[in-house]
Amino acid sequence: MKLSRCPVCKTNLHLDAMVSDEATRDLLSFAVRLPKRLGQALVQYIALFRPEKSDLTNARALRLMQEALALSANERRLAEALEATVASLAKRRLERGWQPLTGHQYLNKVLETLPLESVSAPQTKSQSLEVRAHNELPKEVNDRLWQEQMDRFGGNRE
């Protein structure tokens, strides 16, 4: 089943081929269960382990993800540490002589510097509407504007 095209190399992605490989299937299954922010940060972090001229095996990528998740039970804090690690090392990766990560030591140090309670509070959606300013027009002005609107659309007031 042709799924899509790779945004980088433009080759076709076939979902059935991807799930036929055990390591790829396990990696996909693991990654899709993660919360969005943590999953994105973890995938970007794992890319820091990829050598410049070759790929990570899916089995190694899965193992690295599992090891990284085991470093902290606080998913929000871990996501922040992963994002900070990626942001810090992304610039270095572009430099000549970059050596891919070999372990999670840098991530551990970033986790140690973060407060135990994650800095950014979770975003909650409010079910209420707050009106911050209300400028009420005088009745005559409101009536005139309403009548002008009705005239434009061919309606009448009654």
Phi and psi in degrees as GROMACS dihedral restraints (atoms count N, CA, C in turn):
[ dihedral_restraints ]
;  ai    aj    ak    al  type     phi  dphi    fc
    3     4     5     6     1   -70.4    20    10
    4     5     6     7     1   123.3    20    10
    6     7     8     9     1   -92.0    20    10
    7     8     9    10     1   -51.2    20    10
    9    10    11    12     1  -173.7    20    10
   10    11    12    13     1  -165.5    20    10
   12    13    14    15     1  -114.7    20    10
   13    14    15    16     1   145.5    20    10
   15    16    17    18     1   -66.1    20    10
   16    17    18    19     1   129.1    20    10
   18    19    20    21     1   -68.5    20    10
   19    20    21    22     1   -16.6    20    10
   21    22    23    24     1   -93.0    20    10
   22    23    24    25     1   -57.2    20    10
   24    25    26    27     1  -101.6    20    10
   25    26    27    28     1    -7.8    20    10
   27    28    29    30     1    70.1    20    10
   28    29    30    31     1    13.3    20    10
   30    31    32    33     1   -80.7    20    10
   31    32    33    34     1   159.4    20    10
   33    34    35    36     1   -73.2    20    10
   34    35    36    37     1   139.9    20    10
   36    37    38    39     1  -103.0    20    10
   37    38    39    40     1   126.0    20    10
   39    40    41    42     1  -112.3    20    10
   40    41    42    43     1   114.7    20    10
   42    43    44    45     1   -61.6    20    10
   43    44    45    46     1   -41.3    20    10
   45    46    47    48     1   -63.2    20    10
   46    47    48    49     1   -36.0    20    10
   48    49    50    51     1   -69.8    20    10
   49    50    51    52     1   -38.0    20    10
   51    52    53    54     1   -65.6    20    10
   52    53    54    55     1   -40.3    20    10
   54    55    56    57     1   -84.1    20    10
   55    56    57    58     1    -8.3    20    10
   57    58    59    60     1   -76.8    20    10
   58    59    60    61     1   -23.4    20    10
   60    61    62    63     1   -87.0    20    10
   61    62    63    64     1   125.0    20    10
   63    64    65    66     1   -60.4    20    10
   64    65    66    67     1   -45.1    20    10
   66    67    68    69     1   -65.4    20    10
   67    68    69    70     1   -40.1    20    10
   69    70    71    72     1   -66.9    20    10
   70    71    72    73     1   -42.7    20    10
   72    73    74    75     1   -60.6    20    10
   73    74    75    76     1   -44.9    20    10
   75    76    77    78     1   -65.1    20    10
   76    77    78    79     1   -39.8    20    10
   78    79    80    81     1   -64.6    20    10
   79    80    81    82     1   -47.1    20    10
   81    82    83    84     1   -62.9    20    10
   82    83    84    85     1   -43.5    20    10
   84    85    86    87     1   -61.6    20    10
   85    86    87    88     1   -41.0    20    10
   87    88    89    90     1   -67.6    20    10
   88    89    90    91     1   -46.0    20    10
   90    91    92    93     1   -68.2    20    10
   91    92    93    94     1   -37.4    20    10
   93    94    95    96     1   -72.8    20    10
   94    95    96    97     1   -16.2    20    10
   96    97    98    99     1   -83.4    20    10
   97    98    99   100     1   -12.3    20    10
   99   100   101   102     1   -78.0    20    10
  100   101   102   103     1   148.7    20    10
  102   103   104   105     1   -59.1    20    10
  103   104   105   106     1   149.7    20    10
  105   106   107   108     1   -52.7    20    10
  106   107   108   109     1   -52.3    20    10
  108   109   110   111     1   -63.0    20    10
  109   110   111   112     1   -44.6    20    10
  111   112   113   114     1   -66.2    20    10
  112   113   114   115     1   -42.4    20    10
  114   115   116   117     1   -62.1    20    10
  115   116   117   118     1   -45.1    20    10
  117   118   119   120     1   -63.5    20    10
  118   119   120   121     1   -44.4    20    10
  120   121   122   123     1   -64.5    20    10
  121   122   123   124     1   -39.2    20    10
  123   124   125   126     1   -67.6    20    10
  124   125   126   127     1   -40.9    20    10
  126   127   128   129     1   -64.1    20    10
  127   128   129   130     1   -42.5    20    10
  129   130   131   132     1   -65.0    20    10
  130   131   132   133     1   -37.7    20    10
  132   133   134   135     1   -65.6    20    10
  133   134   135   136     1   -45.0    20    10
  135   136   137   138     1   -61.5    20    10
  136   137   138   139     1   -30.5    20    10
  138   139   140   141     1   -62.1    20    10
  139   140   141   142     1   -23.3    20    10
  141   142   143   144     1   -69.6    20    10
  142   143   144   145     1   -12.9    20    10
  144   145   146   147     1   -90.8    20    10
  145   146   147   148     1   -11.6    20    10
  147   148   149   150     1   -76.6    20    10
  148   149   150   151     1   126.6    20    10
  150   151   152   153     1   -64.6    20    10
  151   152   153   154     1   154.6    20    10
  153   154   155   156     1   -62.5    20    10
  154   155   156   157     1   -38.2    20    10
  156   157   158   159     1  -108.1    20    10
  157   158   159   160     1    12.8    20    10
  159   160   161   162     1  -149.4    20    10
  160   161   162   163     1   179.6    20    10
  162   163   164   165     1  -110.2    20    10
  163   164   165   166     1   158.9    20    10
  165   166   167   168     1   -77.3    20    10
  166   167   168   169     1   144.4    20    10
  168   169   170   171     1   -74.0    20    10
  169   170   171   172     1   153.0    20    10
  171   172   173   174     1   -64.3    20    10
  172   173   174   175     1   -33.0    20    10
  174   175   176   177     1   -65.1    20    10
  175   176   177   178     1   -41.6    20    10
  177   178   179   180     1   -69.3    20    10
  178   179   180   181     1   -40.1    20    10
  180   181   182   183     1   -60.7    20    10
  181   182   183   184     1   -43.2    20    10
  183   184   185   186     1   -62.7    20    10
  184   185   186   187     1   -45.3    20    10
  186   187   188   189     1   -61.2    20    10
  187   188   189   190     1   -43.1    20    10
  189   190   191   192     1   -63.2    20    10
  190   191   192   193     1   -40.5    20    10
  192   193   194   195     1   -63.3    20    10
  193   194   195   196     1   -45.3    20    10
  195   196   197   198     1   -63.3    20    10
  196   197   198   199     1   -40.8    20    10
  198   199   200   201     1   -63.8    20    10
  199   200   201   202     1   -43.1    20    10
  201   202   203   204     1   -63.9    20    10
  202   203   204   205     1   -42.1    20    10
  204   205   206   207     1   -65.7    20    10
  205   206   207   208     1   -28.8    20    10
  207   208   209   210     1   -73.6    20    10
  208   209   210   211     1   -11.2    20    10
  210   211   212   213     1   -73.7    20    10
  211   212   213   214     1   -25.2    20    10
  213   214   215   216     1  -152.1    20    10
  214   215   216   217     1   137.3    20    10
  216   217   218   219     1   -82.0    20    10
  217   218   219   220     1   -17.7    20    10
  219   220   221   222     1   -85.8    20    10
  220   221   222   223     1   101.1    20    10
  222   223   224   225     1   -63.4    20    10
  223   224   225   226     1   -37.2    20    10
  225   226   227   228     1   -66.9    20    10
  226   227   228   229     1   -42.6    20    10
  228   229   230   231     1   -65.4    20    10
  229   230   231   232     1   -41.9    20    10
  231   232   233   234     1   -63.6    20    10
  232   233   234   235     1   -41.9    20    10
  234   235   236   237     1   -60.3    20    10
  235   236   237   238     1   -42.1    20    10
  237   238   239   240     1   -63.4    20    10
  238   239   240   241     1   -41.9    20    10
  240   241   242   243     1   -65.9    20    10
  241   242   243   244     1   -40.7    20    10
  243   244   245   246     1   -63.4    20    10
  244   245   246   247     1   -44.8    20    10
  246   247   248   249     1   -62.6    20    10
  247   248   249   250     1   -41.4    20    10
  249   250   251   252     1   -66.0    20    10
  250   251   252   253     1   -39.8    20    10
  252   253   254   255     1   -63.8    20    10
  253   254   255   256     1   -47.1    20    10
  255   256   257   258     1   -62.8    20    10
  256   257   258   259     1   -44.5    20    10
  258   259   260   261     1   -61.5    20    10
  259   260   261   262     1   -40.2    20    10
  261   262   263   264     1   -71.1    20    10
  262   263   264   265     1   -40.8    20    10
  264   265   266   267     1   -90.8    20    10
  265   266   267   268     1   -14.5    20    10
  267   268   269   270     1   -61.4    20    10
  268   269   270   271     1   -40.4    20    10
  270   271   272   273     1   -65.8    20    10
  271   272   273   274     1   -41.8    20    10
  273   274   275   276     1   -65.8    20    10
  274   275   276   277     1   -32.4    20    10
  276   277   278   279     1   -61.7    20    10
  277   278   279   280     1   -29.4    20    10
  279   280   281   282     1   -78.1    20    10
  280   281   282   283     1   -14.9    20    10
  282   283   284   285     1   -77.3    20    10
  283   284   285   286     1   154.2    20    10
  285   286   287   288     1   -66.3    20    10
  286   287   288   289     1   139.8    20    10
  288   289   290   291     1    86.0    20    10
  289   290   291   292     1    12.1    20    10
  291   292   293   294     1   -61.1    20    10
  292   293   294   295     1   133.9    20    10
  294   295   296   297     1  -114.2    20    10
  295   296   297   298     1   126.1    20    10
  297   298   299   300     1   -59.4    20    10
  298   299   300   301     1   157.0    20    10
  300   301   302   303     1   -64.3    20    10
  301   302   303   304     1   149.2    20    10
  303   304   305   306     1  -116.3    20    10
  304   305   306   307     1   -15.4    20    10
  306   307   308   309     1  -155.2    20    10
  307   308   309   310     1  -172.8    20    10
  309   310   311   312     1  -101.9    20    10
  310   311   312   313     1    20.9    20    10
  312   313   314   315     1   -60.3    20    10
  313   314   315   316     1   -44.5    20    10
  315   316   317   318     1   -63.3    20    10
  316   317   318   319     1   -44.4    20    10
  318   319   320   321     1   -62.1    20    10
  319   320   321   322     1   -40.3    20    10
  321   322   323   324     1   -59.4    20    10
  322   323   324   325     1   -43.3    20    10
  324   325   326   327     1   -64.6    20    10
  325   326   327   328     1   -39.9    20    10
  327   328   329   330     1   -64.2    20    10
  328   329   330   331     1   -42.3    20    10
  330   331   332   333     1   -60.8    20    10
  331   332   333   334     1   -37.7    20    10
  333   334   335   336     1   -65.7    20    10
  334   335   336   337     1   -30.2    20    10
  336   337   338   339     1   -81.6    20    10
  337   338   339   340     1   -19.8    20    10
  339   340   341   342     1   -77.9    20    10
  340   341   342   343     1   144.3    20    10
  342   343   344   345     1   -64.2    20    10
  343   344   345   346     1   154.8    20    10
  345   346   347   348     1   -60.3    20    10
  346   347   348   349     1   -40.1    20    10
  348   349   350   351     1   -87.6    20    10
  349   350   351   352     1   125.7    20    10
  351   352   353   354     1   -57.7    20    10
  352   353   354   355     1   140.9    20    10
  354   355   356   357     1   -66.1    20    10
  355   356   357   358     1   -45.8    20    10
  357   358   359   360     1   -89.4    20    10
  358   359   360   361     1   123.0    20    10
  360   361   362   363     1   -74.1    20    10
  361   362   363   364     1   150.5    20    10
  363   364   365   366     1   -65.2    20    10
  364   365   366   367     1   145.2    20    10
  366   367   368   369     1   -82.5    20    10
  367   368   369   370     1   125.8    20    10
  369   370   371   372     1  -114.0    20    10
  370   371   372   373     1   141.3    20    10
  372   373   374   375     1   -86.0    20    10
  373   374   375   376     1   128.7    20    10
  375   376   377   378     1   -84.3    20    10
  376   377   378   379     1   139.0    20    10
  378   379   380   381     1   -93.4    20    10
  379   380   381   382     1    -1.9    20    10
  381   382   383   384     1  -110.1    20    10
  382   383   384   385     1   163.5    20    10
  384   385   386   387     1  -113.0    20    10
  385   386   387   388     1   129.4    20    10
  387   388   389   390     1  -107.0    20    10
  388   389   390   391     1   126.6    20    10
  390   391   392   393     1   -98.4    20    10
  391   392   393   394     1   115.8    20    10
  393   394   395   396     1   -89.9    20    10
  394   395   396   397     1   -31.3    20    10
  396   397   398   399     1  -145.1    20    10
  397   398   399   400     1   141.3    20    10
  399   400   401   402     1  -140.0    20    10
  400   401   402   403     1   113.3    20    10
  402   403   404   405     1  -105.8    20    10
  403   404   405   406     1   103.0    20    10
  405   406   407   408     1   -86.4    20    10
  406   407   408   409     1   131.8    20    10
  408   409   410   411     1   -82.3    20    10
  409   410   411   412     1   151.2    20    10
  411   412   413   414     1   -59.8    20    10
  412   413   414   415     1   151.1    20    10
  414   415   416   417     1   -56.1    20    10
  415   416   417   418     1   -40.8    20    10
  417   418   419   420     1   -63.1    20    10
  418   419   420   421     1   -42.9    20    10
  420   421   422   423     1   -66.8    20    10
  421   422   423   424     1   -44.5    20    10
  423   424   425   426     1   -60.7    20    10
  424   425   426   427     1   -45.2    20    10
  426   427   428   429     1   -62.7    20    10
  427   428   429   430     1   -41.0    20    10
  429   430   431   432     1   -65.0    20    10
  430   431   432   433     1   -45.6    20    10
  432   433   434   435     1   -63.6    20    10
  433   434   435   436     1   -39.6    20    10
  435   436   437   438     1   -63.9    20    10
  436   437   438   439     1   -43.1    20    10
  438   439   440   441     1   -64.4    20    10
  439   440   441   442     1   -40.8    20    10
  441   442   443   444     1   -61.2    20    10
  442   443   444   445     1   -41.1    20    10
  444   445   446   447     1   -63.6    20    10
  445   446   447   448     1   -44.9    20    10
  447   448   449   450     1   -64.7    20    10
  448   449   450   451     1   -38.7    20    10
  450   451   452   453     1   -63.9    20    10
  451   452   453   454     1   -38.2    20    10
  453   454   455   456     1   -63.1    20    10
  454   455   456   457     1   -34.5    20    10
  456   457   458   459     1   -97.6    20    10
  457   458   459   460     1     4.2    20    10
  459   460   461   462     1    78.0    20    10
  460   461   462   463     1    14.7    20    10
  462   463   464   465     1   -94.8    20    10
  463   464   465   466     1   167.9    20    10
  465   466   467   468     1  -121.4    20    10
  466   467   468   469     1   168.0    20    10
  468   469   470   471     1   -73.7    20    10
  469   470   471   472     1   -25.3    20    10
